[in-house]
Structures are given as C-alpha cells and as structure tokens.
Amino acid sequence: MTPRRWDLPPWQDLRVLIAFLFLPNIQSVLGQVQSRSTYPAPIVVPSSESWDGNDGPWSTFVFQIGTPPQTVKLLPSTASYETWAIAPEGCQPGDPSDCHKLRGEFYNYNTSSTWDPNLATTSSQVYPLDLEVQLGYTGKGRYGFDDVTFGYIGSGGLLVKNQSIAGIATKNYFMGLFGLTPRSKNFTSFNNPIPSFMQSLQSQSTIPSLSWSYTAGNRYRLGNVLGSLVLGGYDSSRLVKNNLSFALDIETGLAVGLQAITTGTGQSLLPSPITAISLDSTLPYIYLPIEACTQFENVFGLTWNDTAQLYLLTDSQHSALQSQNPSITFALGTPPYTVDITLPYAAFDLNASWPLVSSTTPYFPLRRAVNDTYVLGRTFFQEAYVIADYEAESFSISQCKWDKPLLQNIITILPPNSTNSTGPATTSDSLPTAAIAGISVGAVAIIVISILLLYLFHFKPRRQRVAELATNTPPPAVDQVQVLKAEMGDTSVASPVLCEAEGTKPIPPVEIGEGKRPIYELPAREVPASEINSVNEPREIIARRNHVFFKG
C-alpha cells in the first residue's frame, strides 16, 4: 500500500513555520505582559512648582478636589492619614487680601456636586482634628467625601473617587495636608472605619505596594530643587543609597533613635541620646529636649521668643550665621547601625510670616519639646530622603544626592510576597522601554524576512518540482490478471491465437510479433463465450488450452 503523504498547500506550510518560529516569542511577550500587568506603576505626585507656607518656604504638591474641580496646594504629612484643604472660613475679614493664595487656595465644598457630608453623627459634620495633639495643636474640620485628582486641571492625573476630606479653617495648620499614613479613621466606633487615601489606592490596585518616598526639596541647592513625593516607589536619583533600614510600626509611625547631633567642627549639640524621635513632615520644626536647645543657643547665639514661641533672628544674628555657614549632622539609629544626615545652615535659614509674626522675620526652626515628644520636622526632610514600606514594616533614611542634573529614575517598591520584593521594576542600567521596543521590532523584521526567503528558495521550488513530476508521469498500469479464454478456430499449436469475441461479430486473429502486440478487451457487459465440445477433443486442442497468455 502506498504511504499517505501529508502534503500541505504552500501557504499552510508557511503558516506552520511562522507559528513554530513565533511561538516562543509569543509566550515570552505574554509572560512579560502578565508580569508587567501584575503591579501598577508608582504614582509620582505632581509638584505645584511653587513655594508656599508661612514658615518656609516649602515646595507644595497640587491636587483637584470636587466637581467642578478646585485646585489646591497641599504639603505631605508623614504622620497624618487624612486629607485636609483650606475652607473659605479659613480667611476672615481683616486677613490679608491674598490670604487664600497664601494658604494654597480654597476648597469650597458647597460648590462641589460630588461632595457628600460625613453623617457619622446626625448632629454635626464637624469633628476634631486628631493630629499633633501631643505638641499642643488643636482645631476642627468639616468632614465629608469628595473626588480627588492628582495634578493640575487638564494634566490627566489619576482620579480617586469618594475620598474622606476635611475642610479646615484653623490657622494652626496654615497649609492643607496630604496624609501618607495608611490607617483608617473612626468617627463613632471601630465598626465602620473610613479608609485613608493610601488604603484606597491600594484597594483599587492603583499603586504597586503600600509605600511612599519623600524629600521636601529646597531653594538653596542647584537653583531650587522641588520636592519629590512618590507613592509605591522612590526616585533613585535623589538619594545616596545605604543598606540600613528601621522597623516601622503603624501606631508609633516613623520613630528612630537619635545618637548624636554635632557641628562640622565636632561640637556636640545633644547631651544624651534619644531613644525615639519621630520623622514628621507635618510641621517644619525640630523638637529637642530643653538641654539640647540650650546647647544650640550657646553655639549659635540663638534667643527664644516667648511671644512667637520661636527662635527669631535679628539681622545681625542672621548675618553672622550666614557667614559662619555651620553644618549640623544627625546620627540616627542604634549603634553600631547608624546613618548620618548632614544639613547645611541654609536648611535652617527659614522665614516666619503672618500669622506667626506681623512681618516676615528669619528664624531658626528649633523648638523645645513638649511632653517628651521629640520630632525631626520638615526642615530635616530638605536633606533627607525617607522611604516607608508599610507592607515590609520598614523604612529607611538616606542623605539626599545633589548631582547635576537630577534625572528622575523611579523605582517600583514591590510587596514582600512578590517574586522580587526589594528589586526595582526599572533600573538605571537596564534598557529603556523604547530601546526594548526597537530591538523587538528589528528581531521580528529579521524573522519575517528569513521566513520569506525560506519560502521563496525552498518551499516554492519544491512545490514546483512536485507539480512537474505529477504532470509528466504516466498513470500507473492496472494490475494484470491471468485470463483463460475459450479457444477458437486455429488448430496450430506453434501459433496460438487468443480470440476475444464480442458475441456476434468474430474478431480476426492477430499474430504475436517481436514487438508489443495490441490488446483487445471485452466490453463491460458480460458476453457469453463459445465453448468447444470437450468430447473426443484432439490432443493438440487440449495442449493448446493449457497455454496462458498475458498482456505485455
């Protein structure tokens, strides 16, 4: 039996080859897509590109709240878990005419169609502001829910719906705040907690992990360096990396040991180590024990102003400190695992303005601790880059890097249960996306060209040869069958004749020659043959009958 041939039409052959060649690439691409789609990209919170505040100036970040959107400027708070914006009640008659601008613009909940008041209690929407209470800060806010969008109007920033918002009027917190702590707020009981903004981002899968990184920026480096706030990642171009991390407790916040404070000349400013000091960007001040404040006073000639509750500087003091340009280093951690963060005097060279003082005055952002609460405030964040990872329960403190130019390089912080919990999603020494795309396109082009050449010079000629052979080869001969015919007429044994009769018309005998003899076949219908009587047949007839003839 002839074996069955599995020949395919040319283009089917080509399709099979393409599928074979591309299958590994398709699987690889699908794997990469799946890997990339597992975790979203970090959110780089847009800077307002302006400097605001009555105790700075400070680099703020821009958000839109409500419908239609109202643009506000907020400062990050590493201690808060709420979002606050300045309500119209925050500026009263008698305040400066640009009060709304000084405070980062108003959020008027009454004009927002998406505002939904917080009715946890039916009697009021106003609740106490639960932040920095241990430092003596108080205030109230009108709480509700509204939509929040990152960035300026028209920038295409992420929209997060139905977030808890407080409209505040108190001037104790001069600017609105964007809380970074992922902790729920309870207004009545623990049965119905309101998630924080960070928790909402995580539950909606809009950040890769419950983490953030922040540095405040400053105006004295590289001709103004804006603050950097990344949710779910960090900017590797902004820090000098170290391998030290500290335990993070969501209840106590970012707390670390303070081992020493020294000047550039080696003078000690901290009489004894502090077991735990908080990193809190809500306020600009550094809260230290009164003994340490006394050391600062003696070394830098500072004078405490009871009225303003600040170390205000006279013009002569200010000029002297600028001339000295001292540096101050904070040693953080637990020996032998400590990290040094050094601040130049420019980081402490800040201005206080209304309503802290009646006119703009330079001050030194140091305050005497209240209730043994020690804080490294926003001043510290000008030279420190802090990364907090709440899922890994750790945070790190790094010295800021001031290489010029500062080319942003965002690294993803993945959750601990991922395949690479600490590795970056993108690194500076990896190929950029555009390069990868170019290489992929080139590789695909090479494969396509190779397939085309293979088809033109291999598959197509082979098909042509097969077609030619099929055209020139005669049909195969029908298998021969031995046939015994009734003999008629001729009695010559030497010249036997095979006669095939049509039935009524006799066929003349044909002699067998040296060459090929013609073959005559019976018609398809059954024709009765004429038989010779077998009685008394001559021996010659019997011998002739025993001959068998074949075609060919």
N, C-alpha and C positions, 0 to 999 in steps of 0.2 A: 504494500500500500504506500502510495506517495505521501511523504510527510507534509503536514499542513504548514503553509507559510503564513507568518504573522506580519505581512507587509502592510504598512500604513501609507496613506496619501502623504505627499511631501510636507504639507503644512502641519499635518498631525505629528509627523516626526519632529518637525521644528518646535512645535508646542511642547512635546515631551522633553526635548533637550532644554528648552528655556526653563521649564518647571524644575528640571533636575538641577540646573545651574543656579537658579534663583532661590530655591527652597531654603538653603542655609541662610542666605541674606535676609529673606522674608522673616524667618524665625528670629534672626538676630534683631531686626528692626522692631518686630512685635515685642520682643523681650525688652528692648530699650524703651519703647513707648510705655510698656507696662511699668517699668522701673521708674521712668520719669513721671508718670501719672500717679504713682503711689502717694507722693508727697507734694503739696503745692510749694510754690516758690515763697521765700520770705517776703515780707512787706517792708519796703523802705518808706517810712513815713515822710511825706514831703515837708521840707523846711519852708517857712514863710519868707525866708531870705531877708528878714528884718530883725532888728534888735530892740527888745521891749523890756518893760518892767521898771519898777521904781527903786530897785536895789541892785542893779546890774551895770550895764545892760546885758540881756540874755537872748540867745538865739531861740526863737519860738518855732512852733510847728502849726501847720494850717489844716483846718477841718471845716466841713459844711454840716450844719445841723438843721433839720426840719425841712418842710415843703411849703413854699419855695425855699431853696437852700439859703442859709445865712452863714456867711464866712466869719470864723472866729480864729484867734490865735491862742494856743494853749502851750503850757510848759509841762514836760513829763514829770510825773511823780512816782518814784520807785517805791514809795510806801503806801500810796493810795490804791484803791480798787474801784474808784468811781470816776466819772467824767463830769467836770464842773465847767460851766460857762457863765460869764457875767450877764446878769439880767439887767433890764433897763433901770430897775430900782437901785442899781449899783452906783449910779451917778445922780446926785441930788442938786437942787438949786444951790448956788454958791460954790460948787465944784468947778474946776477949770472947764472951759468950753470944749476942750478936746479930751475930756475925761473918758469918753467911750473909746477913743483911739488909744489913749494911754493904757487902758485896761484890756486891749486886744479885741475890741468891738463887742457889741451886744448880741445876745441870743434872746429874742422875744418869742416866748412860747405861745403867746396869744395869737400871733400871726402865722403859726405853723398848722397846716391842716392835718399833719400826721402826729401832732402832739397828743399824748394820751396821759392824763394825770394819774399819779400813783395814789390809788384809793385804798391802800392797805388799812388805813383808818378812815372812817367816813367823816370825821370831824375836820381833817386838815390834810393838805398836800405838803405841808412844811415840816421838815424833820431836822434834827441837829446834825451838824457836820462832824463826823467822827474821825477827825484827823489832827494829829499833833496836839491832842488834848493834854498830854503829859508835859508839854512845853508851854502850856498856858493859852493855847489858841482856842477860840470858840467861834461859833457862827451857826447860821441856819440856812437851809436851801429849800427851794420848791422843787420837789421831785416828780418826775414823770418819765414817759418813754417817747423816744423820737428816733428818726433815722439819722445816721451819721455817715458822712462820706469823707474819705481821705483826700486832701489836696484842695486846690482852688476850683472854682466853678469851671466846668468845661475841660478839666485836666484828665477826666476818665478814671478817677480814683475809685477804689473799692467802696461800695455802698453796703452798710450793715444796718439792717432794719431793727426798729423797736428796741433801742438800747436805753438803759437807765441813764437819765440826765438830771443834773441838779442845776437850777438857775440860782446863782448866789449874788448877794448884794454887799456882804461884809467886806470891808477893806483890809481885814487881817490877812486875807489871801487876795493879793492885788490882781493877780492874773488867774485865768481859768486853768484847770489842771486836767491832764490825761493820765489816769491811773494805770499802772503797769502790773500791779499785783493781781494774780488770778484767784480771787477769793470772793465768795458770794456775800451779798448784803441782806441782812434780815431786818425788816421794818417792824414786824409784830412778833413773830415767833420763828422757830427753826423749821417749821413745817413748810414754809413757802419762800425759800431764799431766792434772791434775784441774782443771776449770774453777772459777773464782771464782763467788761468789754473783751478782755483776753480770753475768758472762758467761752464767750460767744464765738470768737474767731476760731477757737479750737473745735467747738462742737459743729461748726459749719464747714470744717475742713478747709479753711482759708489760710492757715499757717501750718508749716510742717511740724511744729512742736510748740509746747507751752514755754517759750523762751523769748528773751529780748536782749538787746545790747544798746548801750547809750553812752555818749560823751557829750558834754554841754557845748563844746566849741568855745572860741574866744575871739576877741578883736585884736589881740596883740601879737598873734602868730601869723606869718605869711600874709599879712594884709587882710585879716578877717577870715577865720575858719568857722563855717557854720556847724551847728550841732548835728549829730548823727543819731538817729533812732531807727533800729531795725527790729522787726517782730518776727521771730522764728529764725534768726540768723545773726551774723555780725559782719562788719566791714574790716577785712584783714589789713587794709591799707592804713588803718587808723590806730593800730596798736603795736607795741613791742611784745610779742608773744612770750609767755612764760608757762611753765608746766605746773604752776601752783593753783589749786582750787580749794574752796572752803565749803563747809556744809551749809545748806540752805534750808531753813525752817520757815514755812509759810506764815506761821504765827509770829515769830520773832523778826522775820524779814532778813535783810542783808546785814548781818552782825559779824564782826571780826575783831580779833584782839589788836590793840594798838600798843606796840612795844616801846616806841621812842619817837620823839619829834626833835629834829636837830637842824641847825642852820648850816649854811655852806661852810662856815668856819669851824664847825664842830660844837657849837654851844648847844646845850640841852635845853629844851623848852617843855619837857614833860617830866615832872618829878618822879613819877612812878607809872608803870604800865597800867593800861586799862584793859580789863578782861574782855569787854564787849563794847564796841562803838558802832553805831548804825550808819550805813551809807544811805542817805535820804536826800533826794534831789528836790523835795517839795520846797524847801527853804534854802536861802543862799549861805546860811551861817554855819560856822564850826563851833559846836558846843563842847567846851572842855571844863574840867574841874577848875575851881577858882584859883588853886595853886598854880596850875599851868597858865591861866590867864595872867597871873601876876608875873610869871617868867616872861611872857610876851611883852607885857607893859615895860619891864625893866630893859629888855634887849632892844626894843624898837621905839621906846618913848611914847607909848600909847596912853591915852586918858579916857576913862569910862565916863560917858554922859548919861546920867540917870534919867534925864527927861526923855531923851530919844531912845534910851536903852541900847546905845550903840557906841562903838569906839570911833567917834568922829575925829577927823584930822583937820588941823589948821593948815593954812597954806605952807607955813614953814615946815611943819612935820611932814606934810605930803612931799614937799620938795626934797627934804633930807632922805626920806625913804626911797624916793626915785633915784637919788644919787647913789645911795648905798646899794640898791638893787639886790637885796639879800635873797637867797633861795632857802626854802624850807622843805625838809624831807620827812615823810611819814613812813615808819616801818610797821607794816601790817602783817598779822598772822600770829603763829605760835612757834617760838624757836624750836628747832633750827629752820623751820619752814616759814620764811617771811619774804615779803616783796616790798621794795622801796618805791614810793611815788614822790617825785620832787616837783614842787611848784615854785616858779619864779615870783618875785614880788609883784609882777604885773597881774598875776592871778588874784591877788588880794587888793589891787588898786581899783576899787569899785566906787560908784556914786549912789548916794541916797537922795531921793527926791520926794515930792508930795505923794502921799500924806505923811511920810515918815518925818520929814523936816519941811520947813516952809520954803526953803530954796535948795537947789542942788548942792550937795556937800560931799567931798570924798570921805570915805570911811573904810575901816579895816573890819572885814566880816568875821569877827570873833565874838562869841557870846559866852557868858557864864552859864554853866549847866544848871538845869532846873530838875529837881527830884532825881539826881544822879542819872540823868538821861544824857548820854553823850552821842553827838551826831557829827558826821562829816557831810556837809551840805553841798549845794550846787557849785559852790566855789571849788571844791575838791574835784568835781567832775570835769572841770576845764582841762585838767592834765591827766585825768584817769579815765580809762576805758573799762566799763563794767559789763560783763556778760552774765546773765542769770538764766539758768536752766531748771525750771521747776519740776520737770519730769525726772531729771537726773538728780535733783535735790542738791545742786551745787552751783556756785558762782565763782567768778574769777575777777581779779583786778589787775590791770596792766597799765604801764606807762604809755601815754599817747605817743604816737610817732608823727614827726613833722617833716617827713621827706617831701621835697617839692619836685614835681607836682603830686598832689594827693589823687591818685587814680582809684576810684571806688572799685572794690573787689568783694562782692557779697558772698559769704559762705553760709550754706544751709546748716542749721542745727537740727539733726535728726533725733527722733525719740530713742530712748535706750533699747527698745526691743527691735529696732531696725537692724539690717544686716551690717551697717556701719554706723554705730551710734555717735561716734565722735568725728568721723571723717567728713570733709566738706563735700557738698554737692558739686561745686565747681572750684577749681584751684587756679592759682595764677600760672602754674606751669603746665596746665592741661590745654588742649586745643580748644579755641573758641568755637561756638556753635557754627559760625559762618564757615570756618575752615573745615570743620567736620562735614558740613553740607557740601562744600566744594569737592572734597575728596570722594564723598559718596556718589555725587553726580558723575565725576570722572570715571570712577570704577564701573558704574552702570553703563556708561558710554562704551568703555572698553569691552565689556561683556557682550553688549548688543552687537558691536562691530565684529567681534570674534564669532558670534553665532551666525551673522550674515555671511561672513567669509566661509565658514564651515559649510553652510548650506550651499553656497554658490559653487564651491570647488570640490565638494564631496558628495553631498546628498543629491544635488541636481544631476551631475554627470552619471551617478549610479542609477538613478531613475531612468535616464535616457537610454543607458545600455540595456537595462532590463526591458524597456519598451521595444528596442530594436530586435532583441533576441526573440521576443514574443511575436514580432511581425514576420521574421524570416524563417522561423522553424515550422516545417510542415506538421499537420496534425498527426498524432501518433497512430500507428497501424492497429487495426482491430485484431484482437487475438484470433489466431487461426484454430479452426475446429476440424478434426478429422471427419470426412464425409464419405459414406459408402453409397454409391449411386447404382441404380439398376443399369446394366449394360445393354446396349442395343446394337444391332446391325453388324458391325465389323467383327470377323472371327479371327483376325490376325493378332497373334499374341505379341509379336515384335512391335506392333504399332497400336497400342491400346488407345482407345478414344473414350473420353468422358463426355457423354452427351447429356445435356440438361434440357428437358423438354418443357415447353410452355403448356403443353397439354394437347393442343390440336395442330400446332404448327411445328414440324420437325426442324431441328437445328442441324445444319450440315456439320460434319465432323471437322475438327481443326487438329492439325498435326503439331506435335511438340517439337520446337526447334531448339537451337543453341541458346537463343536469347530468351527474353521474357515473353511468355505467351499471354494472350489476353484471357481474362477470366469472365465468365458469364454466370450471373447469379439468377436464381429463380425469383420471380416476383413475390411480393409479401404474402399473397394469398396462397393457401395450401393447394398444391397441384398433385393430383394422383399420378403415381408413376406406373409405367407398364412393365410388368414383370414377365420374364421368360419362364416358361413351364420348366419346373425343376425335374420332371420325369425324363429319364434317359438323356440327361444332358451330356454332351461330349466332354471329354476330359479337358479339352482346350478351353471350353467355356468356363469350367469350374476353376481352372488355373487363373484365367483372366479375372474372374470375380474376386480372387484373393488379393489382387493388386489394389493398393490405396494411393490416391493422388492428392496432393496438397497444392494449395495456391502458392505461387512464388517459388 
